[in-house]
Amino acid sequence: MNAFKPELFKTLKTYNKQKFSADVMAGIIVGIVALPLAIAFGIASGVTPEKGIITAIVAGFAISAFGGSRVQIGGPTGAFIIIIYGIIQQYGLEGLAIATVLAGIFLVLLGIFRLGTIISYIPYPIVVGFTSGIALTIFTTQIKDLFGLTIEGGVPADFISKWDVYLQNFGSLDLATSLVGILSVVIIFCTPLISKKIPGAFLAIIIMTIAGVVLKDYFGIHVDTIGDRFKIDPSMPTPEVPTLTWEAAKGLVQPAITIAVLGAIESLLSATVADGIIGHKHNSNQELVGQGIANILSPIFGGIPATGAIARTMTNINNGGKTPVAGLIHAVILLLIYFFLMPLAAYIPMACLAGVLVVVSYNMSGWRTVLQLMKNPKSDITVLWLTFILTVIFDLTIAIEVGLILACLLCMRRMAETTQVSVLTDHDDIDPNAEDINNPNMEHLTIPTGVQVYEINGPYFFGMASKFEDMISRMKERPQVRIIRMRKVPFIDSTGMHNLQNLIEMSHQSGIRVILSGVNEKVEAVLLKNGFQKLLGAENICSNINQALAVATESQADRQPQNR
């Protein structure tokens, strides 16, 4: 169980005042950075602003306390916005709480069963595709608030209908609201040019909130604020465990799996990026356990799903965060702000929060990565765009499922293409590693008349098993002996064994002897376990091609008297 020790406990063994001082400064800055993001993510997800902050407090504390990374900062992220909104629309807040708890349980189990590395097998084009798709979807949801559009009957849920309604009602935009939204974006983008230590989103909120108050009090121009839509309650909610029934769980398993998969991908990607900067490798299984605990605790206090946040993690690193203590302090800072300054959030313009999310969506879009991937094979490009389109038009669950299936099918096709089956017709079989004809690895084979030698180069699995059968069926000559050279076959699956067995039995019925050559130990063990020794005879499973040719030559000699 030592492998499941949180990184916090490991770092405390060598903790000192210098590290604490660095963690305090980083924690304060990250807490300030996290505030506007938590509010914006909460509102965009379809819940109240305080639920976003509660998530950042509870989940952020748990991820730092129980995770496997030294510098990971957790909380609500933009990637969850569309999923959370969709679950609330279909199942309500109670359904979201149940799905989040289930996702937390799944994440803990992934960590306990040491499946942290399995996330790395999800193809990169899928990750880029759904991340870019989420970014575009988030951007789309913010158009109404960014420009202050007046839309009767609300905004439709699906992507295409949203833009249709936006275009029809774009003439209703409010100039003051649009100015606040656009200036917020400009401030966030320009702040790093002045100082990289000042959080752009936080600065934009302060400036635009003051601007909104001035516009209202001195010019009579009102810009819609958080207080116009939500009643701010700065009290900490009473912990309440969601009622988890079998019927409710059955209907919410699929969205829970989506939350768990996306949470695992986001958190481990963030931790991996952090590893490259701080030079310390995180424990992926422990990180999943920490993420799981965070998502179990968050809904108990009224929060929403959470995961590792790359932007906040990078802020932590850039401001000197050394250990998970910085993440704990960031949660404490948010808690103090929540208790003492939360009523002031009512004055924040909705257009400013929309501007914050527009910048978040831009950063998530990864358009440079998309352009780079366009130089890759067509199969990768297909997976990328299909995942992107499905994420935007339908939802993330369908996008991930279809993307994974397509990626697996394309991978199997590639593997099948890499497996080559050839017939050795020349007497000289040149080793592929030979640089010239004088190389000592060159083989000089003498293939007797009536003997055919086939070489399989690559995995013998269901993707190519029929390829070998088709090749043999097209051969016009019927040999007396077939040697199947398998020195370059790393593994064989059940379909490959079935096809090989059929080939051997059909050959025997036609009076053709089959000899296997150069079978590696693992493949031979599988064949022997499945009765191939009895089917072929031990003498027909040879360790190398020379032995196989010797057996074939002897077989031919034994046939000569019979032919006469």
Residue pairs with C-beta under 8 A, 6 or more apart in sequence:
3 114
3 283
3 285
3 286
4 111
4 112
4 285
4 286
4 289
5 286
6 65
6 66
6 67
6 68
6 286
6 290
6 324
7 67
7 68
7 69
7 70
7 282
7 283
7 286
7 323
7 324
8 64
8 65
8 66
8 67
8 323
8 324
8 325
8 328
11 19
11 70
11 322
11 323
11 324
11 325
12 323
15 323
15 325
19 322
19 323
19 325
20 325
22 320
22 321
22 322
22 326
23 320
23 321
23 322
23 323
23 325
23 326
23 329
24 326
24 329
25 319
25 320
26 315
26 316
26 319
26 320
26 321
26 322
26 326
26 329
26 330
27 316
27 321
27 325
27 326
27 327
27 328
27 329
27 330
27 332
27 333
28 329
28 330
28 333
29 197
29 199
29 315
29 319
30 73
30 312
30 315
30 316
30 319
30 321
30 326
30 327
30 330
30 333
31 329
31 330
31 331
31 332
31 333
31 334
31 337
32 199
32 202
32 333
33 199
33 201
33 202
33 311
33 312
33 315
34 56
34 60
34 73
34 75
34 309
34 312
34 330
34 334
35 53
35 56
35 202
35 334
35 337
36 199
36 201
36 202
36 204
36 205
36 348
36 353
36 356
37 56
37 75
37 76
37 201
37 309
37 311
37 312
37 356
37 360
38 49
38 52
38 53
38 55
38 56
38 75
38 76
38 334
39 49
39 52
39 53
39 226
39 345
39 348
39 353
40 52
40 201
40 353
40 356
40 357
40 360
41 52
41 76
41 77
41 78
41 80
41 81
41 357
42 48
42 49
42 50
42 51
42 52
42 53
42 55
42 76
42 304
43 49
43 52
43 226
43 230
43 350
43 353
44 78
44 81
44 85
44 138
44 141
44 142
44 353
44 357
45 52
45 76
45 80
45 81
45 84
45 85
45 88
45 304
46 84
46 85
46 88
46 89
47 84
47 88
47 93
47 304
48 230
48 233
49 226
49 230
49 232
49 345
50 232
50 233
50 234
50 338
50 342
51 302
51 303
51 304
52 76
52 304
53 334
53 337
53 338
53 342
54 236
54 237
54 298
54 301
54 302
54 303
54 338
55 75
55 76
55 298
55 303
55 304
55 305
55 306
56 75
56 76
56 306
56 331
56 334
57 331
57 334
57 335
57 338
58 294
58 297
58 298
58 301
58 303
58 331
59 74
59 75
59 76
59 294
59 295
59 297
59 298
59 303
59 306
60 73
60 74
60 75
60 294
60 306
60 327
60 330
60 331
60 334
61 327
61 328
61 331
61 332
62 74
62 290
62 293
62 294
62 297
62 298
63 72
63 73
63 74
63 75
63 267
63 290
63 291
63 294
63 306
63 308
63 327
64 72
64 73
64 74
64 324
64 325
64 326
64 327
64 328
64 330
64 331
65 290
65 324
65 327
65 328
66 286
66 289
66 290
66 293
66 294
67 74
67 267
67 286
67 287
67 289
67 290
67 291
67 308
67 324
68 271
68 282
68 283
68 284
68 285
68 286
68 287
68 288
68 289
68 290
69 271
69 274
69 275
69 282
69 283
69 287
69 308
69 324
70 274
70 278
70 280
70 282
70 322
70 323
70 324
71 274
71 278
71 313
71 316
71 317
71 321
71 322
71 323
71 324
71 326
71 327
72 267
72 270
72 271
72 274
72 282
72 287
72 308
72 313
72 324
72 327
73 308
73 309
73 312
73 313
73 315
73 316
73 326
73 327
73 330
74 267
74 290
74 291
74 294
74 306
74 307
74 308
74 309
74 327
75 306
75 309
75 312
76 303
76 304
76 305
76 306
77 266
77 306
77 307
77 309
78 134
78 135
78 138
78 357
78 360
78 361
78 364
79 131
79 134
79 262
79 266
79 307
79 364
80 259
80 262
80 263
80 304
80 305
80 306
80 307
81 134
81 137
81 138
81 141
82 134
82 137
82 138
82 141
82 395
82 396
83 255
83 258
83 259
83 262
83 305
83 395
83 396
83 397
84 96
84 304
84 305
85 141
86 255
86 395
87 95
87 96
87 99
87 252
87 255
88 95
88 96
89 157
91 98
91 99
91 251
91 252
91 255
94 242
94 243
95 248
95 251
95 252
96 299
96 304
97 242
97 299
98 242
98 243
98 244
98 248
98 249
98 252
98 256
98 299
99 252
99 255
99 256
99 259
100 256
100 259
100 295
100 296
100 298
100 299
100 303
100 304
100 305
101 242
101 244
101 295
101 296
101 299
101 300
102 244
102 249
102 252
102 253
102 256
102 260
103 256
103 257
103 259
103 260
103 263
103 292
103 295
103 305
104 260
104 291
104 292
104 293
104 294
104 295
104 296
104 297
104 298
105 292
105 296
106 256
106 257
106 260
106 292
107 260
107 263
107 264
107 288
107 289
107 291
107 292
107 295
108 288
108 289
108 292
108 293
108 296
109 292
110 116
110 118
110 260
110 264
110 285
110 288
110 292
111 285
111 286
111 287
111 288
111 289
111 290
111 291
111 292
112 285
112 289
114 285
115 285
115 288
116 264
116 268
116 283
116 284
116 285
116 287
116 288
117 284
119 261
119 264
119 265
119 268
119 284
120 268
122 265
122 404
123 380
123 383
123 403
123 404
123 407
123 411
124 373
125 373
125 376
125 380
125 381
125 383
125 384
125 387
125 403
125 407
126 383
126 384
126 387
126 400
126 403
126 404
126 407
127 265
127 269
128 366
128 369
128 370
128 373
128 384
129 383
129 384
129 385
129 386
129 387
129 388
129 391
129 399
129 403
130 387
130 388
130 391
130 396
130 399
130 400
130 403
131 364
131 365
131 366
132 364
132 365
132 366
132 367
132 370
132 388
132 391
133 387
133 388
133 389
133 390
133 391
133 392
133 396
133 399
134 364
134 391
134 396
135 361
135 362
135 363
135 364
135 365
135 366
136 361
136 365
136 388
136 392
137 159
137 391
137 392
138 357
138 360
138 361
138 364
139 357
139 358
139 361
139 362
140 159
140 162
140 163
141 155
141 162
141 357
142 354
142 357
142 358
142 361
143 149
143 162
143 166
144 151
144 155
144 166
145 177
145 181
145 224
145 350
145 351
145 353
145 354
146 177
146 178
146 181
146 182
146 351
146 354
146 355
146 358
147 170
147 173
147 174
147 177
147 178
147 181
147 351
148 173
148 174
148 176
148 177
148 178
148 181
148 223
148 224
148 351
149 166
149 169
149 170
149 172
149 173
149 174
150 169
150 172
150 174
151 165
151 169
151 172
155 162
155 165
156 162
156 164
156 165
158 393
159 392
159 393
160 393
174 223
176 215
176 221
176 223
177 223
177 224
177 349
177 350
177 351
178 351
180 208
180 211
180 212
180 223
180 349
180 351
180 352
180 355
181 349
181 351
181 352
181 354
181 355
181 358
182 355
183 204
183 207
183 208
183 211
183 355
184 204
184 205
184 208
184 349
184 351
184 352
184 354
184 355
184 356
185 355
185 358
185 359
187 200
187 203
187 204
187 207
187 208
188 200
188 201
188 203
188 204
188 355
188 356
188 359
189 200
189 359
190 200
191 198
191 199
191 200
191 203
191 204
192 200
196 318
197 319
199 315
200 359
201 356
201 359
204 352
204 355
204 356
205 348
205 352
205 353
205 356
208 348
208 349
208 351
208 352
208 355
209 344
209 347
209 348
209 349
209 352
211 349
212 223
212 225
212 347
212 348
212 349
212 352
213 347
215 221
215 222
215 223
216 222
216 223
223 349
223 350
223 351
224 349
224 350
224 351
225 346
225 347
225 348
225 349
225 350
226 232
226 345
226 346
226 347
226 348
226 350
226 353
227 345
227 346
227 347
228 350
229 350
230 346
232 342
232 343
232 345
232 346
234 338
234 339
234 340
234 342
234 343
236 301
236 338
236 339
237 301
237 302
239 300
239 301
240 300
240 302
241 300
242 299
242 300
254 397
255 397
258 396
258 397
258 400
259 295
259 305
260 295
261 400
262 307
262 396
262 400
263 291
263 295
263 305
263 306
263 307
264 288
264 291
264 307
266 307
266 308
266 309
266 310
267 287
267 288
267 291
267 307
267 308
268 284
268 287
268 288
268 308
269 308
269 310
270 307
270 308
270 309
270 310
270 313
271 282
271 284
271 287
271 308
271 313
272 282
273 310
273 313
273 314
274 282
274 313
274 314
274 317
275 281
275 282
277 314
277 317
278 317
287 308
291 306
291 307
291 308
294 306
295 305
295 306
297 303
298 304
298 305
298 306
311 360
311 363
312 330
316 326
316 327
316 330
321 327
370 384
373 380
373 381
373 384
374 381
379 410
379 413
379 414
382 406
382 410
383 403
383 406
383 407
383 410
386 402
386 403
386 406
387 399
387 400
387 402
387 403
388 399
390 398
390 399
390 402
390 403
391 399
412 463
413 463
415 458
415 459
415 461
415 463
415 464
416 461
416 463
416 464
416 467
418 458
419 456
419 457
419 458
419 459
419 460
419 461
419 463
419 464
419 467
420 456
420 457
420 458
421 454
421 455
421 456
421 457
421 464
421 467
421 468
421 471
422 454
422 455
422 457
423 452
423 453
423 454
423 455
423 471
423 475
424 445
424 447
424 453
424 454
424 455
424 485
425 447
427 444
427 445
427 446
427 447
428 442
428 443
428 444
428 445
429 443
429 444
429 445
429 545
430 437
430 442
430 443
431 439
431 441
431 442
431 443
433 439
433 441
434 441
434 442
443 545
445 453
445 545
445 549
446 549
447 453
447 549
448 481
448 549
448 552
448 553
448 556
449 556
450 479
450 480
450 481
450 556
451 479
451 480
451 481
451 482
451 483
451 549
451 552
451 553
451 556
452 475
452 477
452 479
452 481
452 482
452 483
453 483
453 485
453 517
453 545
453 549
454 468
454 471
454 472
454 482
454 483
454 484
454 485
455 485
455 487
455 488
456 468
456 484
456 485
456 486
456 488
456 489
457 488
457 489
458 464
458 488
458 489
458 490
459 489
459 490
459 491
459 492
459 493
459 496
460 468
460 486
460 489
460 491
460 492
460 493
460 496
460 500
460 523
461 491
461 492
461 493
461 495
461 496
462 493
462 494
462 495
462 496
464 496
465 495
465 496
465 498
465 499
465 500
466 499
468 499
468 503
469 499
469 502
469 503
472 482
472 503
478 510
478 512
479 512
480 511
480 512
480 513
480 555
480 556
480 559
481 512
481 513
481 514
481 515
481 552
481 555
481 556
482 507
482 512
482 513
482 514
482 515
483 515
483 516
483 517
483 545
483 548
483 549
483 552
484 500
484 514
484 515
484 516
484 517
485 517
485 518
485 545
485 548
486 516
486 517
486 518
486 519
486 520
486 523
487 517
487 518
487 519
487 520
487 544
487 545
489 519
489 520
489 523
490 520
490 522
490 523
491 522
491 523
491 526
492 500
492 523
492 526
492 527
497 526
497 527
497 530
497 532
500 532
501 530
501 532
501 535
503 514
504 514
504 532
504 535
504 536
505 535
507 513
507 514
508 514
513 540
513 552
513 555
514 536
514 540
515 536
515 540
515 541
515 542
515 548
515 551
515 552
516 527
516 532
516 536
516 540
516 541
516 542
516 548
517 542
517 544
517 545
517 547
517 548
518 542
518 543
518 544
518 545
518 548
519 527
519 541
519 543
524 541
527 533
527 541
532 541
533 541
539 551
540 551
542 548
542 551
